[in-house]
């Protein structure tokens, strides 16, 4: 009888010990689960902060790049010679940009510009060009003839004929300029009274692939049309 009681007590003790061990395991598992959850949440928070900061940085960089690319990068002013040719005294930037550029002169004679030049192999355009493409043509040593709707048709036709037979030149309408007829090269510009103005031939002779050219011999074909 005593032996049976002892056996029963031992079995109860073992069962109780097993229950205590199971409760201990459950407590450890709860602690581990909570700890893991804390780590995951912390990781998500940190990741979110990094992502937000990264996106914010990208937005700032984009805004900065956009602002920079919208500038011509030019600094300086015009100086006029006795022959009436105006020369830009100062810096003319030459960075390639994909956006519109705000130039300090019209038509522009230099500055940041589109990577693609306007075809300037004696090319006459009947519609306005993008300034950014035309400036690239000037960088290649072209002379750009521009005219407004106030220009005499005979003068426009005569200048167009001259351009057509002159490689490294181009012509297009341009309303935002101070005079009906303007000739431009990289860093230089002149207003002419007519196609017969002696300054026309002088300007072409001096500046078509002239010493002002930043990239002499660069292509004037296969550009933007």
C-alpha positions as CSV (number, residue, x, y, z in Angstrom):
1,X,0.0,0.0,0.0
2,X,2.8,2.3,0.9
3,X,4.6,1.4,-2.3
4,X,1.5,2.4,-4.4
5,X,1.2,5.7,-2.6
6,X,4.8,6.4,-3.2
7,X,4.5,5.5,-6.9
8,X,1.4,7.8,-7.3
9,X,3.2,10.7,-5.6
10,X,6.2,10.3,-7.8
11,X,4.0,10.2,-10.9
12,X,2.3,13.4,-9.8
13,X,5.6,15.0,-9.1
14,X,6.8,14.1,-12.6
15,X,3.6,15.5,-14.2
16,X,3.9,18.7,-12.2
17,X,7.6,19.0,-13.2
18,X,6.6,18.5,-16.9
19,X,3.9,21.2,-16.5
20,X,6.4,23.6,-15.0
21,X,8.8,22.9,-17.9
22,X,6.0,23.4,-20.5
23,X,5.0,26.7,-18.9
24,X,8.7,27.8,-18.9
25,X,8.9,27.0,-22.6
26,X,5.8,28.9,-23.3
27,X,7.1,32.0,-21.5
28,X,10.4,31.8,-23.4
29,X,8.6,31.5,-26.7
30,X,6.4,34.5,-25.9
31,X,9.5,36.5,-25.0
32,X,11.3,35.5,-28.2
33,X,8.2,36.3,-30.3
34,X,7.8,39.7,-28.7
35,X,11.6,40.4,-29.2
36,X,11.4,39.3,-32.9
37,X,8.4,41.5,-33.4
38,X,10.2,44.5,-31.9
39,X,13.2,43.9,-34.2
40,X,10.9,43.6,-37.3
41,X,9.0,46.8,-36.4
42,X,12.3,48.7,-35.7
43,X,13.6,47.5,-39.0
44,X,10.5,48.7,-40.9
45,X,10.7,52.1,-39.2
46,X,14.4,52.5,-40.0
47,X,13.8,51.4,-43.5
48,X,11.0,53.8,-43.9
49,X,13.0,56.7,-42.7
50,X,15.9,55.8,-45.0
51,X,13.5,55.5,-48.0
52,X,11.9,58.9,-47.2
53,X,15.2,60.6,-46.8
54,X,16.4,58.9,-50.0
55,X,13.4,60.1,-51.9
56,X,13.7,63.5,-50.4
57,X,17.3,63.7,-51.5
58,X,16.4,62.6,-55.0
59,X,13.8,65.3,-55.2
60,X,16.3,67.9,-54.1
61,X,18.9,66.7,-56.5
62,X,16.4,66.7,-59.4
63,X,15.2,70.2,-58.5
64,X,18.8,71.3,-58.3
65,X,19.7,69.7,-61.6
66,X,16.6,71.2,-63.3
67,X,17.5,74.6,-62.0
68,X,21.1,74.3,-63.1
69,X,20.1,73.0,-66.6
70,X,17.6,75.8,-67.0
71,X,20.4,78.4,-66.8
72,X,22.6,79.3,-69.8
73,X,25.6,79.4,-67.5
74,X,26.6,82.6,-69.2
75,X,28.0,85.7,-67.5
76,X,29.2,89.0,-69.0
77,X,27.9,91.7,-71.2
78,X,28.0,93.1,-74.8
79,X,30.8,95.3,-76.1
80,X,30.4,96.9,-79.5
81,X,33.1,97.5,-82.1
82,X,33.3,100.2,-84.7
83,X,32.0,97.9,-87.3
84,X,28.8,97.4,-85.3
85,X,29.6,93.8,-84.4
86,X,28.8,93.1,-80.7
87,X,31.1,90.8,-78.8
88,X,30.0,89.0,-75.7
89,X,32.6,89.9,-73.0
90,X,32.5,87.2,-70.4
91,X,31.9,83.5,-70.0
92,X,29.9,81.4,-72.4
93,X,29.1,78.0,-70.9
94,X,29.1,74.9,-73.0
95,X,27.4,72.2,-71.0
96,X,25.0,69.8,-72.8
97,X,21.5,69.9,-71.2
98,X,18.1,68.3,-72.1
99,X,15.9,71.1,-70.9
100,X,15.0,74.6,-72.1
101,X,17.6,77.2,-71.4
102,X,17.1,80.9,-70.4
103,X,19.7,82.9,-72.4
104,X,20.6,86.5,-71.5
105,X,20.6,87.5,-75.2
106,X,18.3,87.0,-78.2
107,X,19.2,85.3,-80.4
108,X,21.7,83.6,-78.1
109,X,25.3,83.5,-79.1
110,X,26.5,80.8,-76.7
111,X,25.8,79.0,-73.4
112,X,24.6,75.6,-72.3
113,X,22.8,73.9,-75.1
114,X,21.2,70.7,-76.4
115,X,23.4,67.7,-77.2
116,X,22.1,67.8,-80.8
117,X,23.0,70.6,-83.1
118,X,20.6,72.1,-85.7
119,X,21.7,70.9,-89.2
120,X,23.7,73.9,-90.5
121,X,25.1,72.8,-93.9
122,X,23.7,75.8,-95.7
123,X,20.3,75.0,-94.2
124,X,17.3,77.4,-94.5
125,X,14.4,76.8,-92.1
126,X,11.0,78.2,-92.6
127,X,10.0,77.6,-89.0
128,X,11.7,78.8,-85.7
129,X,14.4,76.6,-84.3
130,X,15.0,75.7,-80.7
131,X,17.6,78.0,-79.3
132,X,19.3,75.1,-77.6
133,X,19.9,73.3,-80.9
134,X,21.0,76.5,-82.8
135,X,23.5,77.4,-80.1
136,X,25.2,74.0,-80.6
137,X,25.5,74.8,-84.3
138,X,27.3,78.1,-83.4
139,X,29.6,76.0,-81.2
140,X,30.6,74.1,-84.4
141,X,31.4,77.4,-86.2
142,X,28.2,78.2,-88.0
143,X,26.8,81.6,-88.7
144,X,23.1,81.9,-87.9
145,X,20.9,84.3,-89.9
146,X,17.6,85.2,-88.2
147,X,14.8,87.5,-89.3
148,X,11.5,88.8,-88.0
149,X,8.1,89.2,-89.8
150,X,9.1,92.9,-90.3
151,X,12.0,92.0,-92.6
152,X,11.7,92.8,-96.3
153,X,10.9,89.6,-98.3
154,X,13.6,90.5,-100.9
155,X,16.2,90.7,-98.2
156,X,15.0,87.4,-96.7
157,X,15.2,85.7,-100.1
158,X,18.6,87.1,-100.8
159,X,20.0,86.0,-97.5
160,X,18.5,82.6,-97.9
161,X,20.3,82.2,-101.2
162,X,23.6,83.1,-99.6
163,X,23.1,80.6,-96.8
164,X,22.2,77.8,-99.2
165,X,25.5,78.1,-100.9
166,X,27.5,78.5,-97.6
167,X,28.4,75.4,-95.6
168,X,28.4,76.0,-91.8
169,X,25.5,78.5,-92.0
170,X,21.8,78.3,-91.2
171,X,18.8,80.6,-91.3
172,X,15.5,80.7,-89.5
173,X,12.7,83.1,-88.5
174,X,13.1,84.6,-85.0
175,X,10.6,87.1,-83.6
176,X,12.2,87.8,-80.2
177,X,15.1,90.0,-81.5
178,X,15.6,93.7,-81.6
179,X,15.9,94.2,-85.3
180,X,14.5,92.6,-88.5
181,X,17.8,91.1,-89.6
182,X,20.5,89.7,-87.3
183,X,23.6,87.6,-87.9
184,X,25.0,85.5,-85.0
185,X,28.2,83.5,-84.4
186,X,29.6,82.0,-81.2
187,X,30.1,85.1,-79.0
188,X,29.4,87.6,-81.8
189,X,26.4,89.3,-83.3
190,X,25.5,92.1,-85.7
191,X,22.4,93.8,-87.0
192,X,22.3,94.4,-90.7
193,X,20.0,96.8,-92.6
194,X,19.5,94.7,-95.7
195,X,21.0,91.7,-97.6
196,X,23.2,94.2,-99.4
197,X,24.7,95.6,-96.2
198,X,28.5,95.2,-96.6
199,X,28.6,93.8,-93.1
200,X,26.9,90.6,-94.3
201,X,29.8,89.4,-96.4
202,X,32.3,90.6,-93.7
203,X,30.5,88.7,-91.0
204,X,30.4,85.5,-93.0
205,X,34.1,85.8,-94.0
206,X,35.1,86.4,-90.4
207,X,33.0,83.9,-88.5
208,X,32.1,80.9,-90.7
209,X,34.5,78.5,-89.1
210,X,36.3,81.5,-87.7
211,X,38.7,81.7,-84.8
212,X,35.9,82.1,-82.3
213,X,34.7,78.5,-83.0
214,X,35.0,76.3,-79.9
215,X,34.8,73.1,-82.0
216,X,36.2,73.8,-85.4
217,X,35.5,71.2,-88.0
218,X,32.7,69.5,-86.0
219,X,29.8,68.2,-88.0
220,X,27.0,70.5,-89.3
221,X,25.1,67.7,-91.0
222,X,22.7,65.1,-89.5
223,X,21.6,67.3,-86.7
224,X,18.1,68.3,-85.6
225,X,15.8,69.6,-88.4
